[in-house]
Amino acid sequence: MANYRLQLYCAAALSFTISLAAQPAPPPKRAKPVHSIEVAPKATASSNVEKEAAAKTPAPPKEPAITFNSVHVDGPYIAMTFDDGPSATLTPKLLDILAAHRIKATFFVLGEMVAEHPEILVRAAQEGHEIASHSWSHPNLAKMSQEGVRNQLQRTDDEIKSATGKRPTLFRPPYGSITEREKRWIHDEFGYDIILWDVDPLDWKRPGPAVVRSRILKETRPGSIVLSHDIHPGTIEAMPSTFDQLQAKGFKFVTVSELLEMATPETPHPKAEAAEKTDAKAAPYAVPASSPATNKE
């Protein structure tokens, strides 16, 4: 009986040992993950130098202006301009008035009129007035092909050179009508500055000498480019008293080219500068619309 119990005990022990050996070993404990932290690299001496150099690098210069309505000047200087001539009868009268007042003006002439009256242009140039181009026959250039515009300008350029011995350096588009693309290629090809105006008495509507004079006196400021026409009798009639009163106000008369040479940078007013910064919705630049200025007859 004792032997039987011993055998049962040995069998049970052996079975337990075999079952323990058959069980898989427990998996090893996993190490807790270490989260990496990205640290910004410290600025090196060379990177600081590069930043300082970039800060000191001046901004690229702005392209020079090629279109002018007026000019910022230090002084009471203005330019009187006369379009659409020379007129056989009126331009000589205007030249007499200008000579009496010792005023130099700029004439934006039509090539076809120069071809008819070159002697008048010769006189104007000899008396110190500036001769500039206003196209051949006063078309709306913005509605023309590039070749058509080129023909208008080249013929006028040649006619002025034939009469005066000098080619013009300034151009005023008829009606002030010209595209941005035309401005650029005309400037690049002919070397012209494009001259508009900031004072327009609308004399082509023939409002009468008194109205022409009043509008010019009211609108003219230092640096103004004043538009008029030497083909309208009322304009010529208005000029003596207009010149007298402008001179009484202290204005001094120069040609357009002389006015451009006097240009000085305009210093922004501190209050205006602050207003611009606070007004986030304000447009940074506005291009004034050109008004039809001339009405060739």
Secondary structure, 3 states (H helix, E strand, C coil): CHHHHHHHHHHHHHHHHHHHHHCCCCCCCCCCCCCCCCCCCCCCHHHHHHHHHHHHCCCCCCCCCCEECECCCCCCEEEEEEECCCCCCHHHHHHHHHHHHCCCCEEEECHHHHHHCHHHHHHHHHCCCEEEECCCCCCCHHHCCHHHHHHHHHHHHHHHHHHHCCCCCEECCHHHCCCHHHHHHHHHHHCCEEECCCECCCHHHCCCHHHHHHHHHHHCCCCEEEEEECCCHHHHHHHHHHHHHHHHCCCEECCHHHHHHCCCCCCCCHHHHHHHHHCCCCCCCCCCCCCCCCCCC
